[in-house]
């Protein structure tokens, strides 16, 4: 069956009107103004037609987290984000004990095999536990450890086929060997929760680490010793042109002017929007909500998760449409580039060669949304969800 999407503003290399999109068997058949036969019609009603959003850093939502280690948690979290336009998702696990890691990976793997979510779970993002205790943030410091080959080797032996990305602190002992191991498995590495100076990061960069986990959140900056200054992760991200920076553009973690600065320095090509969404993703409430664990309690207040002493944030409750809205409307960057930072850029980072663009031969994962970035329709694999 061929489905035609018409009367939309297509987000291509530029925003185009007057073009139609044809879908067949879960694939984009054609994009253009030449009429083709079709069986079903979707009228975009003058709204934007975008590739499906890709979130490469997401801990959960709808009251669940992937770390809960149940299939229900995986499905409910994924479904919540699908309804907000995320057609490709990378479930993310924080620093925790290895028993919890194995249980969570088993549940994610089962759901991936069953394909029982209304979007694609394209692989797991491990955020820890090989992080810097000096930049733990809302990670459980009691679970932060140095990388030991026996430990991560056992995880990879059992779940290496579904782990696609691993955040670590490259400056910690064992970091260099860990990076080499990730290279052998073809796993994307990212520097995060790190206190590395330029030299430490550059050594990892030369071995393939070219992604920064949530820039400005638990990332080192310029320090001075004996009068001599050393750059940190933030400055390294700006200096090294082919390094891509994640940003949590939820309207809380980064002010609009800082988002604009990152965009001006890096360009849309090397900025990736992520939700870093936690259990309360998708919630809207006026009252303060308590959450977290015994070691890392937090509250939900002002549309964001905060440590209980309100000294720092503990993750976001944003969905992908919130990020697009913040970047396009509040930071004033514009819809086209905002969308590319949530589609084309993460697809490139994670090697998703058939996702992230509205092109013939690409997966028919599509979001239709209005000027306020309110999602009207979500299409995954050619079918409306």
C-alpha positions in Angstrom: 0.0 0.0 0.0 1.2 3.5 -0.9 0.5 6.4 1.4 0.7 10.0 0.3 1.4 12.8 2.6 0.4 16.1 1.1 0.0 19.8 2.0 2.9 20.0 4.4 6.0 22.1 5.0 8.7 19.4 4.5 11.9 19.8 6.5 14.5 18.9 4.0 17.8 20.7 3.4 15.5 23.7 3.4 11.8 23.9 4.3 9.8 23.2 1.2 6.1 23.4 0.3 4.4 22.0 -2.7 6.1 18.6 -2.4 4.5 15.3 -1.6 5.8 12.4 0.4 5.1 8.8 -0.7 5.5 5.9 1.7 5.4 2.2 0.9 6.3 -0.9 3.0 7.8 1.2 5.8 10.1 3.1 3.4 10.0 6.5 1.8 9.2 5.8 -1.8 9.5 9.3 -3.2 9.7 13.0 -2.4 8.7 15.5 -5.0 6.0 17.2 -7.0 5.4 14.5 -9.6 2.0 12.8 -8.9 2.1 9.1 -8.2 -0.7 6.6 -7.6 -1.6 6.1 -3.9 -4.0 4.1 -1.7 -4.2 6.3 1.4 -3.9 10.0 1.9 -2.6 12.0 4.9 -3.3 15.8 4.8 -0.6 17.6 6.8 -2.9 20.6 6.9 -0.1 23.1 6.3 1.9 21.8 9.3 5.6 20.8 9.3 6.5 17.3 8.1 9.7 16.2 9.8 11.8 13.0 10.1 11.1 11.1 13.3 13.0 12.4 16.3 16.0 10.4 17.5 16.8 10.5 21.2 20.2 9.0 22.1 20.1 9.7 25.8 16.8 8.8 27.6 16.3 7.2 31.0 12.6 6.7 30.9 9.2 8.4 31.3 5.5 7.9 32.2 6.5 6.9 35.8 9.1 4.3 34.7 12.8 4.0 34.0 14.7 1.5 31.9 16.7 0.8 35.0 13.6 -0.7 36.7 14.5 -3.9 34.8 11.0 -4.8 33.7 9.5 -5.2 30.2 6.6 -3.0 31.3 9.0 -0.2 32.2 10.7 -0.4 28.8 7.4 -0.5 26.9 5.7 2.3 28.9 8.7 4.6 28.7 9.1 4.0 25.0 5.4 4.6 24.3 5.4 7.9 26.1 8.2 9.2 24.0 6.7 7.8 20.8 3.6 9.9 21.4 5.8 13.0 21.4 7.6 12.2 18.1 10.5 10.1 19.2 10.5 7.2 16.6 14.0 6.0 17.5 15.2 5.7 21.1 18.3 4.6 22.9 17.4 3.5 26.5 20.0 4.8 28.9 21.2 3.2 32.2 22.9 5.3 34.9 25.7 4.2 37.2 24.3 1.3 39.3 25.3 -2.1 40.6 26.0 -4.8 38.1 23.0 -6.9 39.2 20.7 -4.1 38.2 22.6 -3.5 35.0 22.2 -7.1 33.9 18.5 -7.2 34.8 17.8 -4.0 32.9 19.7 -5.1 29.8 17.8 -8.4 29.8 14.4 -6.6 29.8 15.5 -4.2 27.1 16.9 -7.0 25.0 13.6 -8.9 25.3 11.5 -6.0 24.2 13.9 -5.2 21.3 13.6 -8.8 20.1 9.8 -8.7 20.4 9.6 -5.3 18.7 6.7 -4.6 21.0 7.1 -0.8 21.2 5.6 1.8 18.8 9.1 3.0 17.9 12.5 1.6 17.4 14.8 0.8 20.4 18.0 1.0 18.4 20.4 0.1 21.2 21.4 0.8 24.8 23.4 3.8 26.1 25.4 3.0 29.2 26.0 6.2 31.2 28.5 4.9 33.7 29.6 3.5 36.0 33.1 4.5 34.8 32.8 8.2 35.7 34.6 10.8 37.7 33.5 11.1 41.3 34.3 14.8 41.0 31.6 15.2 38.4 29.0 12.7 39.6 26.1 15.1 39.6 22.9 13.1 40.1 24.7 9.8 39.5 25.0 7.6 42.5 28.6 8.2 43.7 28.6 4.9 45.6 28.3 3.1 42.2 31.0 5.0 40.4 34.0 2.8 39.9 37.1 2.4 37.7 36.8 0.3 34.5 38.0 -3.2 35.0 38.2 -5.5 32.0 36.7 -8.4 33.8 33.6 -6.4 34.7 32.8 -4.6 31.4 34.0 -7.7 29.5 31.3 -9.8 31.1 28.6 -7.2 30.3 29.8 -7.1 26.7 29.9 -10.9 26.4 26.3 -11.1 27.2 24.9 -7.9 25.8 27.5 -6.4 23.5 25.2 -6.7 20.5 22.7 -4.3 22.0 25.0 -1.8 23.7 25.6 0.9 21.1 27.0 3.8 23.2 28.9 4.1 26.5 29.6 7.3 28.4 32.8 7.3 30.5 35.4 9.7 32.0 38.5 9.3 29.9 40.9 10.6 32.5 40.2 7.9 35.1 42.7 5.0 35.5 41.8 2.3 33.0 40.1 4.7 30.6 42.5 4.2 27.7 42.1 0.4 27.8 38.3 0.9 28.0 38.2 3.1 25.0 40.2 0.5 23.0 37.8 -2.2 24.1 34.8 -0.1 22.9 36.5 0.4 19.6 36.8 -3.4 19.1 33.1 -3.8 19.8 32.1 -0.8 17.5 30.5 1.0 20.4 30.3 4.8 20.3 32.1 6.4 23.2 31.2 9.7 24.8 33.0 11.8 27.4 30.7 12.6 30.3 30.6 13.1 34.0 34.3 13.9 33.5 36.9 16.2 35.0 39.3 15.7 32.1 41.6 18.5 31.0 42.4 19.0 27.3 45.3 16.6 27.3 43.3 13.7 28.8 40.4 14.2 26.5 42.6 14.7 23.4 44.2 11.3 24.0 40.7 9.7 24.0 39.7 11.9 21.0 42.6 10.5 19.0 41.3 7.0 19.7 37.8 7.8 18.5 35.9 9.5 21.4 34.3 12.5 19.6 31.1 13.0 21.5 30.4 14.9 24.7 27.6 13.9 27.1 25.3 16.8 28.0 27.7 19.7 27.6 27.8 22.1 30.6 26.3 19.4 32.8 29.0 17.6 34.8 31.7 18.6 32.3 35.0 20.2 33.3 36.1 23.7 32.4 39.3 25.8 32.6 41.4 25.3 35.7 44.6 27.0 36.8 47.7 25.5 38.4 50.6 27.7 39.4 49.3 30.4 37.2 49.0 28.1 34.1 45.6 27.5 32.6 44.3 24.2 31.2 41.2 23.8 29.1 38.5 21.4 30.2 35.9 19.4 28.3 33.8 22.4 27.5 36.6 24.3 25.8 37.8 21.1 24.1 34.4 20.6 22.5 34.6 24.1 21.1 38.2 23.8 19.8 37.9 20.4 18.1 35.6 20.9 15.1 34.5 17.3 14.6 33.5 16.8 18.3 29.7 16.7 18.7 28.1 18.1 21.9 24.9 16.8 23.4 22.8 19.5 24.9 19.7 19.1 27.2 17.6 21.9 25.6 14.7 21.6 28.0 14.6 25.3 28.8 16.1 24.7 32.2 19.5 23.1 31.9 20.8 25.7 29.5 19.4 29.2 29.0 18.5 30.2 25.4 21.5 32.5 25.0 23.9 29.7 26.0 22.1 27.4 23.4 22.7 30.1 20.8 26.4 30.4 21.7 26.9 26.6 21.4 25.1 26.6 18.1 27.1 29.6 16.8 30.4 27.9 17.7 29.6 24.3 16.6 26.9 24.8 14.0 23.9 22.5 13.8 26.1 19.7 12.3 27.8 19.1 15.7 25.1 19.7 18.2 22.8 16.9 19.3 19.6 17.5 21.2 18.8 14.9 24.0 16.2 14.8 26.6 18.1 13.0 29.4 14.6 12.3 30.5 14.0 10.5 33.8 11.0 8.7 35.4 8.8 11.7 35.4 9.1 12.4 31.7 5.8 13.7 30.3 4.5 14.8 33.7 3.0 18.2 34.1 2.2 19.3 37.6 2.1 22.3 39.9 3.1 20.5 43.1 6.6 19.4 44.0 7.1 15.7 43.5 9.7 13.7 45.4 11.7 11.0 43.6 15.1 9.4 43.2 16.8 6.9 45.4 17.9 6.8 49.0 21.4 7.8 47.9 20.3 10.4 45.3 16.9 11.8 46.2 15.5 14.6 44.1 12.4 16.7 43.5 10.5 17.7 40.5 9.9 21.5 40.5 9.7 24.2 37.9 9.6 21.7 35.1 12.9 20.0 35.9 14.4 17.5 38.4 16.5 19.0 41.1 18.7 17.6 43.9 16.8 18.1 47.1 19.0 20.9 48.2 18.3 22.6 44.9 22.0 23.0 44.2 21.9 21.4 40.8 19.6 19.6 38.4 19.1 15.8 38.4 17.8 15.2 34.9 15.0 16.5 32.7 11.3 15.6 32.4 11.2 16.8 28.8 10.1 15.0 25.7 11.7 15.6 22.2 9.0 18.1 21.1 9.9 20.3 24.1 13.6 20.4 22.9 12.6 21.4 19.4 10.2 24.1 20.8 12.9 25.5 23.1 15.7 25.6 20.4 13.5 27.0 17.6 11.2 29.4 19.5 13.1 30.4 22.6 16.7 30.3 21.4 15.6 31.7 18.0 17.6 29.2 16.0 14.7 28.1 13.7 12.8 25.0 13.0 15.0 23.5 10.3 18.2 23.5 12.3 16.4 22.5 15.5 14.9 19.5 13.8 18.3 18.5 12.2 19.9 18.5 15.7 17.2 15.9 16.7 17.2 13.8 13.6 20.1 14.0 11.1 22.8 14.6 13.7 22.0 11.7 16.1 21.5 9.4 13.1 25.0 10.2 12.0 26.5 9.8 15.4 24.9 6.4 15.9 25.4 5.1 12.3 21.7 5.0 11.5 22.2 5.2 7.7 18.4 5.0 6.9 17.1 7.4 9.5 17.1 11.1 10.2 16.1 12.5 6.8 13.1 12.6 4.4 14.8 10.9 1.5 13.7 8.1 -0.9 14.9 4.8 0.5 15.0 6.0 4.1 12.7 4.6 6.9 9.2 6.1 6.9 9.5 7.5 10.4 7.8 10.9 10.3 6.4 13.5 12.7 3.8 16.2 11.7 3.7 19.2 14.1 2.4 22.7 14.0 4.1 26.1 14.5 4.0 25.7 18.3 5.7 22.3 17.9 2.6 20.5 19.1 2.7 17.0 17.6 -0.3 16.2 15.4 0.7 12.8 13.9 3.5 10.3 14.4 4.3 7.7 11.7 6.6 4.9 12.5 7.6 2.4 9.8 5.0 3.9 7.5 2.1 3.4 10.0 0.5 6.1 12.0 0.7 5.4 15.8 
